[in-house]
Amino acid sequence: MSTIQRIALVLTIIGAINWGLIGFFQFDLVAAIFGGQNAALARIIYGLVGIAGLLNLGLLFKANESFEREPEPDRVR
């Protein structure tokens, strides 16, 4: 996994935690830290989380090396 993918994954996890907090407790952590939902820095964070989510879509379609198998040798009967 590349550095960009790791950063995107961390940002996506942060976004998921923030949405969980909003859903369960009506508390927006990003807005609380960066000065409200309309603050420029908060909007940048929201944008980065959104871009990270789009980058992580590629992980859904990437072949998982642990599931790839080598072809079985032909067995003689």
C-alpha positions in Angstrom: 0.0 0.0 0.0 1.4 3.4 -1.0 1.9 6.3 1.3 -1.0 8.2 -0.4 -3.3 5.2 0.1 -2.4 5.0 3.8 -3.0 8.8 4.3 -6.4 8.4 2.4 -7.3 5.4 4.6 -6.5 7.4 7.8 -8.6 10.3 6.6 -11.4 8.0 5.7 -11.3 6.5 9.2 -11.4 10.0 10.7 -14.4 10.8 8.6 -16.1 7.6 9.7 -15.5 8.3 13.3 -16.8 11.9 12.8 -20.0 10.6 11.2 -20.4 8.1 14.0 -20.2 10.9 16.5 -22.7 12.9 14.5 -25.1 10.0 14.2 -25.0 8.8 17.8 -24.3 12.0 19.8 -25.1 14.9 17.4 -21.5 16.1 17.9 -19.4 17.2 14.9 -15.8 16.8 16.1 -14.3 18.4 13.0 -16.5 21.5 13.4 -15.7 21.6 17.1 -12.0 21.5 16.6 -11.8 23.8 13.6 -14.3 26.5 14.4 -17.7 25.4 13.0 -18.9 23.7 9.8 -18.5 26.9 7.8 -15.0 27.7 8.9 -12.5 27.4 6.0 -10.2 24.9 7.8 -13.2 22.6 8.6 -14.4 22.8 5.0 -10.8 21.8 3.9 -10.9 18.8 6.2 -14.3 17.8 4.9 -13.0 18.1 1.4 -9.9 16.0 2.1 -12.0 13.3 3.8 -14.2 13.2 0.7 -11.3 12.9 -1.7 -9.8 10.2 0.5 -13.0 8.3 0.3 -12.9 8.5 -3.5 -9.3 7.3 -3.5 -10.2 4.4 -1.3 -12.8 3.2 -3.8 -9.9 1.8 -5.7 -9.2 -0.6 -2.8 -12.6 -2.3 -3.4 -11.5 -3.3 -6.9 -7.9 -4.0 -6.3 -7.0 -7.7 -6.4 -6.2 -9.1 -3.0 -2.9 -11.0 -3.2 -3.8 -13.4 -0.4 -6.7 -14.7 -2.5 -4.8 -15.1 -5.7 -3.7 -18.7 -6.2 -1.1 -20.2 -8.4 -2.6 -22.7 -10.9 -2.6 -26.2 -9.6 -0.2 -28.6 -11.3 -1.8 -31.2 -13.6 -2.3 -34.4 -11.8 -1.5 -37.7 -13.5 -4.2 -40.3 -13.1 
